[in-house]
């Protein structure tokens, strides 16, 4: 079992700045997003204990963020498909305000874990794949190792709600800033060592 999983949300993209849900939609890092990724890479290079392995979602915003870290640490990027973001199908690139008011997305998804927007995923499905991905990565490493995982805000929030609260429907209680650092320890009793740290930015 890994000593800890260091979760890093990708750097800023335009959709983050505009308050729009991108999910599986691709988006490039903004100038600020690239700056966040560079600062995160420099910070992690000096952190203790050192990072033993680097994993990333396959989406471009995560791969680009991971590339800065990879170069800084000299580590290969291991791509994990199940780390991808919560996909909401036809409603992607919709503002959070419209998702809440026009589509009632947040209420519907929290009230019924099997509910999925048109062409999208259910909260239950996202919970299953993201927690499986984190557990699988965890199981590949020894207790003395620290592993870095670059992923997405909503998917990480669903993971924490599932692992820490046993209830994915409370995922909106967790927030991940762009390039914020969260240290998750998996074991008989899962816990957070740190949460959404942004001082390095």
C-alpha positions in Angstrom: 0.0 0.0 0.0 1.3 3.5 -0.9 2.1 5.8 1.9 0.2 8.6 0.2 -1.4 9.7 -3.0 -0.7 13.3 -3.9 -3.7 14.5 -5.9 -3.1 17.5 -8.2 -5.8 19.1 -10.2 -4.7 20.3 -13.7 -3.8 23.9 -14.4 -6.5 26.4 -15.5 -8.2 26.2 -18.8 -10.7 28.7 -20.3 -13.7 26.7 -19.2 -12.5 27.0 -15.5 -12.2 30.8 -15.9 -15.6 31.0 -17.5 -17.4 28.7 -15.0 -18.3 26.1 -17.7 -18.2 22.3 -17.3 -15.9 20.6 -19.7 -15.9 17.0 -18.5 -14.5 14.9 -21.4 -14.3 17.9 -23.6 -10.7 18.9 -24.3 -9.3 22.3 -23.3 -5.8 23.8 -23.5 -4.1 25.3 -20.5 -4.3 29.1 -20.3 -1.2 31.2 -19.7 -2.2 31.2 -16.0 -2.6 27.4 -16.2 0.9 26.9 -17.6 2.3 29.2 -14.9 0.4 27.2 -12.2 1.8 23.9 -13.6 5.4 25.3 -13.7 5.1 26.5 -10.1 3.7 23.2 -8.9 6.5 21.3 -10.6 9.1 23.4 -8.9 7.4 23.1 -5.6 7.1 19.3 -5.8 10.7 18.9 -6.8 11.8 20.0 -3.4 9.1 18.3 -1.4 9.7 15.4 1.0 9.3 12.5 0.8 10.2 12.5 -2.9 7.7 11.4 -5.6 8.1 7.8 -6.7 5.7 7.7 -9.6 3.6 10.0 -11.7 0.1 9.2 -13.1 -2.3 11.3 -15.2 -5.7 11.4 -16.7 -5.5 11.0 -20.6 -7.1 14.5 -21.2 -4.8 17.1 -22.6 -5.1 19.6 -19.7 -3.8 16.9 -17.4 -1.1 15.6 -19.7 0.3 19.1 -20.2 0.3 19.8 -16.4 2.0 16.4 -15.9 4.6 17.2 -18.6 5.9 20.1 -16.4 6.1 17.8 -13.4 7.6 15.0 -15.4 10.5 17.2 -16.7 11.1 18.6 -13.2 11.2 15.2 -11.5 12.6 13.1 -14.3 9.6 10.7 -14.1 7.7 8.9 -16.8 4.0 9.8 -17.1 1.7 6.8 -16.6 -1.6 7.5 -18.3 -4.7 6.0 -16.5 -8.0 6.2 -18.5 -10.2 5.9 -15.4 -8.8 9.1 -14.0 -10.7 11.1 -16.7 -13.2 13.8 -15.7 -16.9 13.3 -14.9 -18.5 13.4 -18.4 -22.0 14.9 -18.8 -22.6 14.2 -22.5 -24.8 16.7 -24.4 -24.5 19.2 -21.5 -20.7 19.6 -21.7 -19.4 23.2 -22.1 -22.6 24.4 -20.3 -22.2 27.0 -17.5 -22.5 25.7 -13.9 -25.4 28.2 -13.4 -27.3 26.8 -16.4 -26.6 23.2 -15.2 -28.2 24.1 -11.9 -31.1 26.2 -13.0 -32.1 24.9 -16.4 -31.2 21.2 -16.1 -31.3 20.8 -12.3 -28.2 18.6 -12.8 -26.8 18.8 -9.3 -30.1 18.0 -7.6 -30.9 15.1 -9.9 -27.5 13.5 -9.8 -27.3 13.7 -6.0 -30.8 12.4 -5.6 -30.4 9.3 -7.8 -26.8 7.9 -8.1 -27.9 6.0 -11.3 -29.1 9.2 -13.0 -27.0 10.3 -16.0 -27.5 13.4 -18.3 -28.1 12.6 -22.0 -25.0 10.8 -23.3 -23.2 11.3 -20.0 -22.2 9.3 -17.0 -24.0 8.6 -13.7 -22.5 9.6 -10.4 -22.4 5.9 -9.5 -20.3 5.1 -12.6 -17.9 7.9 -11.9 -17.5 6.9 -8.3 -16.8 3.3 -9.3 -14.2 4.0 -11.9 -12.3 6.8 -10.1 -12.1 5.0 -6.7 -11.0 1.8 -8.5 -8.3 3.8 -10.3 -7.0 5.3 -7.1 -7.0 1.9 -5.3 -5.3 0.2 -8.2 -2.5 2.8 -8.3 -2.2 2.6 -4.5 -1.8 -1.2 -4.7 1.1 -0.9 -7.2 3.4 0.8 -4.7 5.0 0.1 -1.3 4.1 1.8 1.9 7.3 4.0 1.8 6.4 5.5 -1.5 4.6 8.8 -2.4 2.7 8.9 -5.7 1.5 11.9 -7.6 -1.7 11.8 -9.6 -2.8 14.6 -12.0 -6.6 14.6 -12.5 -9.8 16.6 -12.4 -11.8 18.6 -9.9 -15.2 16.8 -10.1 -13.7 13.3 -10.4 -11.4 13.9 -7.4 -14.3 15.3 -5.5 -16.5 12.3 -6.2 -13.5 10.1 -5.1 -13.2 11.8 -1.7 -16.9 11.8 -1.1 -17.0 8.0 -1.8 -13.8 7.1 0.1 -14.1 9.4 3.1 -17.9 9.8 3.5 -19.1 6.6 1.9 -21.5 8.7 -0.1 -20.6 10.0 -3.6 -23.7 12.3 -3.5 -21.9 14.7 -1.2 -19.1 15.3 -3.7 -19.9 19.1 -3.9 -18.6 19.4 -0.4 -15.1 19.0 -1.8 -13.3 21.7 -3.9 -10.1 21.4 -5.8 -8.4 24.6 -7.0 -6.4 24.4 -10.2 -3.0 22.9 -9.2 -4.1 22.6 -5.6 -2.4 19.8 -3.7 -4.3 17.2 -1.7 -2.7 14.2 0.1 -4.9 11.2 0.4 -3.8 8.1 2.5 -5.7 4.9 1.8 -5.9 2.2 4.4 -8.3 0.6 6.8 -9.4 4.2 7.6 -8.9 6.5 4.6 -7.9 10.1 5.5 -6.6 13.4 4.2 -3.1 14.5 5.3 -3.5 17.8 3.5 -6.3 19.3 1.5 -6.4 21.7 -1.5 -3.1 23.5 -0.6 -2.3 26.4 -2.9 0.4 28.3 -1.1 3.0 27.2 -3.8 1.0 29.1 -6.4 
